[in-house]
Amino acid sequence: MAGNWSRFNIVSLVLGFAFLYLPIVLLVIYSFNESRLVTVWAGFSTKWYVTLFSNRGLMDAAWVTARVAFLSATVATVLGTMAAIALTRYTRFRGRMLFSGMVFAPLVMPEVITGLSLLLLFVAINFDRGFLTVTLAHITFSMCFVAVVVQSRLVTFDQSLEEAALDLGATPLGAFFQVTLPVILPAVIAGWMLAFTLSLDDLVIASFTSGPGATTLPMKIYSQVRLGVTPEINAVCTILIGIVACGVIIASIITKRQEIQRQRDERAAARIIG
C-alpha cells in the first residue's frame, strides 16, 4: 500500500487535478473581481452578477438553452432507454446490426459532420431552423449516450425478477414499470443528466441547426469571447458550473439511494423466489 502512495504518484495526482481544475477555479474567482479587466484583481465584488441578470441577450440565450436541454434530455432518455431495451432483450431480429450502428454512430461521428448533415436535412425538407431544429439535433446526438448508460445496466439485470412479477399476475408493461424501471432508474437518471449536460455544453451542432430567436448560451458566449472576455462571461460560466455541480451531486445522491433500494428489492425477491 505504501508503494501506491509514493511521492511520484502524489505529485502526478496533484499536477493532474491542477491541470484540470485550476482554470475553472481561476474563472470562478475572477467572476467576483471588481475590475473590468479580467486579468487584474481589484477586489471582491458581485456587481458583474447584477450586470449579468440585466443583460437581456445573455438571459434570453440562457432561457433557450435551458428549455432545449430539458426537452432534448427528456426525449433522448425515453428513446435511448427504449433502444437499450431493444438491443439487450432482443438479440436476434432482422436489421439488428444496422439498428445498433445507427444508434451508436453519433458517439464516434465528428460533431461538424453531424451538424452539417442535420443542416442539409432541414434545408432539403424546407424546415425552418429555430428552437425545434436545435432540440431535434440535440436529441439525435444525446440519445446514443443514454442508450450506452442504460444498456450497461440492463446487461447485469436479473430477469428472474421480471419473471417472478409475471408469475404473480403482472402484465409485461406492469412488470416493466413496477420491477425493471425501479431497478434501472439510477442508470436512466445518469443518462438524463449526461444528455442534459451535453446539451448545455453543445456549440458546434447548435451553430449549424439554430435560427433566428434560437441562440443558445454557448453560441452567445462564443460570439462575445471573440471580441474579448468580459466579467459577465466569467459570471455566467460560474453559474453554469454551479448548476452542473448541483445536478451531479443530486444525481449521485438519488443514484446511491436507488442502488440501496434495488439491493433490498432484489434480496426480497430472492426470498420470495426461494
C-alpha positions in Angstrom: 0.0 0.0 0.0 2.8 2.4 0.8 4.2 2.0 -2.8 0.9 3.1 -4.2 1.2 6.4 -2.4 4.8 7.2 -3.4 5.9 10.8 -3.8 5.8 10.4 -7.6 2.2 9.3 -7.6 1.1 12.1 -5.2 2.8 14.7 -7.4 1.3 13.3 -10.5 -2.1 13.3 -9.0 -1.8 16.9 -7.8 -0.5 18.1 -11.1 -3.3 16.2 -12.9 -6.0 17.8 -10.8 -4.4 21.2 -11.0 -4.3 21.0 -14.8 -7.9 20.0 -15.0 -9.5 22.2 -12.3 -7.2 25.2 -11.7 -8.5 27.1 -14.8 -12.1 26.6 -13.5 -11.1 27.8 -10.1 -9.5 30.9 -11.6 -12.6 31.6 -13.7 -14.8 31.4 -10.6 -12.5 33.6 -8.6 -12.3 36.3 -11.3 -16.1 36.3 -11.7 -16.1 38.2 -8.4 -13.4 40.7 -9.5 -14.1 44.4 -9.0 -12.1 45.4 -12.1 -13.5 45.1 -15.6 -10.1 43.8 -16.7 -10.4 40.0 -16.2 -6.6 39.5 -15.6 -6.2 42.3 -12.9 -7.6 41.7 -9.4 -9.1 44.8 -7.9 -11.1 43.5 -5.0 -14.1 41.4 -4.3 -17.4 42.3 -5.9 -20.7 40.8 -7.1 -21.6 43.6 -9.4 -21.0 41.5 -12.5 -23.7 39.1 -11.5 -26.1 42.0 -11.1 -25.0 43.2 -14.6 -25.4 39.7 -16.0 -29.0 39.4 -14.9 -29.8 42.8 -16.5 -28.1 41.6 -19.8 -31.2 40.8 -21.9 -29.2 39.0 -24.6 -27.5 36.6 -22.2 -30.7 35.9 -20.3 -32.6 35.1 -23.4 -29.9 32.8 -24.6 -29.8 31.1 -21.2 -33.6 30.5 -21.3 -33.4 29.0 -24.7 -30.5 26.7 -23.6 -32.4 25.6 -20.5 -35.5 24.7 -22.5 -33.6 22.9 -25.2 -31.5 21.0 -22.7 -34.5 19.9 -20.6 -36.7 18.9 -23.5 -34.0 17.2 -25.5 -32.7 15.3 -22.5 -36.1 14.0 -21.6 -37.0 12.8 -25.1 -33.5 11.4 -25.5 -33.8 9.5 -22.3 -37.1 7.9 -23.3 -35.8 6.9 -26.8 -32.4 5.9 -25.5 -33.9 3.6 -22.9 -36.2 2.0 -25.5 -33.2 1.5 -27.8 -31.2 -0.1 -24.9 -34.0 -2.5 -24.1 -34.4 -3.5 -27.7 -30.7 -4.2 -28.1 -30.4 -6.1 -24.8 -33.6 -8.1 -24.8 -34.0 -8.8 -28.5 -30.6 -10.1 -29.6 -31.9 -11.6 -32.8 -34.0 -9.6 -35.2 -33.6 -8.6 -38.8 -31.6 -5.4 -39.1 -30.2 -5.5 -35.6 -26.7 -4.7 -36.8 -27.9 -1.8 -38.8 -30.1 -0.6 -35.9 -27.2 -0.8 -33.5 -24.9 1.1 -35.8 -27.4 3.8 -36.3 -27.9 4.2 -32.5 -24.2 4.4 -31.7 -23.0 6.2 -34.8 -23.2 9.7 -33.1 -20.7 8.5 -30.5 -17.9 8.4 -33.0 -19.2 10.9 -35.6 -17.4 14.3 -35.5 -19.8 17.0 -34.4 -19.1 19.0 -37.5 -20.3 16.2 -39.7 -23.4 15.6 -37.5 -24.2 19.3 -37.6 -23.7 19.7 -41.3 -25.7 16.6 -42.1 -28.6 17.8 -40.0 -28.4 21.2 -41.6 -28.6 19.7 -45.1 -31.6 17.6 -44.0 -33.5 20.6 -42.6 -32.7 22.6 -45.8 -33.7 19.7 -48.0 -37.1 19.3 -46.4 -37.6 23.1 -46.2 -37.8 23.0 -42.4 -37.3 26.4 -40.8 -34.4 26.4 -38.4 -35.1 27.5 -34.9 -35.8 26.2 -31.4 -37.3 22.9 -32.7 -34.4 22.1 -35.0 -31.9 22.6 -32.2 -33.9 20.4 -29.9 -34.2 17.7 -32.6 -30.4 17.9 -33.2 -29.6 17.5 -29.5 -32.0 14.6 -29.2 -30.2 12.9 -32.1 -26.7 13.1 -30.7 -27.5 12.6 -27.0 -29.8 9.6 -27.3 -26.9 7.3 -28.0 -25.2 8.3 -24.7 -28.3 7.4 -22.8 -28.6 4.1 -24.7 -25.0 3.2 -23.7 -25.5 4.0 -20.0 -28.9 2.2 -19.7 -27.7 -0.8 -21.7 -24.7 -1.3 -19.4 -27.2 -1.6 -16.5 -29.6 -3.9 -18.4 -26.8 -6.3 -19.2 -26.4 -7.1 -15.5 -30.2 -7.0 -14.8 -31.6 -10.2 -13.2 -34.5 -11.1 -15.5 -35.8 -13.6 -12.9 -37.2 -10.6 -11.1 -39.5 -9.8 -14.1 -40.4 -13.5 -14.4 -41.4 -13.5 -10.7 -43.6 -10.4 -11.3 -45.3 -12.1 -14.3 -45.9 -15.3 -12.3 -47.6 -13.2 -9.6 -50.0 -11.8 -12.2 -48.4 -8.6 -13.5 -48.7 -7.7 -17.2 -45.5 -7.3 -19.2 -46.0 -3.5 -19.2 -46.7 -3.6 -15.5 -43.7 -5.7 -14.7 -41.5 -3.2 -16.6 -42.8 -0.2 -14.6 -43.0 -1.9 -11.3 -39.9 -4.0 -11.4 -37.5 -3.2 -14.2 -37.7 0.6 -14.3 -37.1 1.0 -10.5 -34.0 -1.2 -10.8 -32.5 0.6 -13.8 -33.7 4.0 -12.6 -30.2 5.1 -11.5 -28.9 4.4 -15.0 -31.8 6.3 -16.5 -31.2 9.3 -14.2 -27.5 9.2 -15.1 -28.3 9.1 -18.8 -30.7 12.1 -18.4 -28.0 14.1 -16.6 -25.5 13.2 -19.2 -27.8 14.2 -22.0 -28.7 17.5 -20.2 -25.1 18.4 -19.7 -24.2 17.6 -23.3 -27.0 19.8 -24.5 -25.9 22.7 -22.2 -22.4 22.4 -23.5 -23.0 22.0 -27.2 -21.8 24.7 -29.5 -21.0 23.1 -32.9 -24.2 21.3 -33.6 -26.3 24.2 -32.3 -24.4 26.6 -34.6 -25.4 24.5 -37.7 -29.1 24.0 -36.7 -30.1 27.2 -34.9 -32.0 30.1 -36.5 -33.5 33.4 -35.5 -34.6 33.5 -31.9 -32.8 30.3 -31.1 -29.4 31.4 -30.0 -28.1 29.2 -27.2 -25.9 30.3 -24.4 -22.6 28.6 -25.7 -23.2 30.4 -29.0 -23.7 33.7 -27.3 -20.6 33.2 -25.1 -18.5 32.3 -28.1 -19.6 35.3 -30.1 -18.8 37.6 -27.2 -15.5 36.0 -26.4 -14.3 36.6 -29.9 -14.4 40.3 -29.1 -12.7 39.8 -25.7 -13.5 38.1 -22.4 -15.7 40.2 -20.1 -16.5 39.7 -16.4 -20.1 38.9 -17.3 -18.8 35.9 -19.2 -17.0 34.7 -16.1 -20.1 35.2 -14.1 -22.4 33.2 -16.4 -19.8 30.4 -16.7 -19.6 30.2 -12.9 -23.4 29.9 -12.7 -23.3 27.1 -15.3 -20.6 25.3 -13.3 -22.7 25.6 -10.2 -25.8 24.2 -11.9 -23.9 21.2 -13.3 -22.2 20.6 -10.0 -25.5 20.6 -8.1 -27.0 18.3 -10.7 -24.2 15.9 -10.4 -24.5 15.9 -6.6 -28.2 15.4 -6.7 -27.9 12.6 -9.3 -25.3 10.9 -7.1 -27.5 11.1 -4.0 -30.5 9.7 -6.0 -28.4 7.0 -7.6 -27.0 5.9 -4.2 -30.4 5.7 -2.6 -31.9 3.9 -5.6 -29.0 1.4 -5.5 -29.6 0.7 -1.8 -33.3 0.2 -2.5 -32.6 -2.0 -5.5 -30.4 -4.3 -3.4 -33.2 -4.5 -0.8 -35.8 -5.3 -3.5 -33.5 -8.0 -5.0 -33.0 -9.6 -1.7 -36.7 -9.6 -1.0 -37.5 -11.0 -4.5 -34.8 -13.7 -4.0 -36.5 -14.7 -0.7 -39.9 -14.9 -2.5 -38.5 -17.0 -5.4 -36.6 -19.2 -3.0 
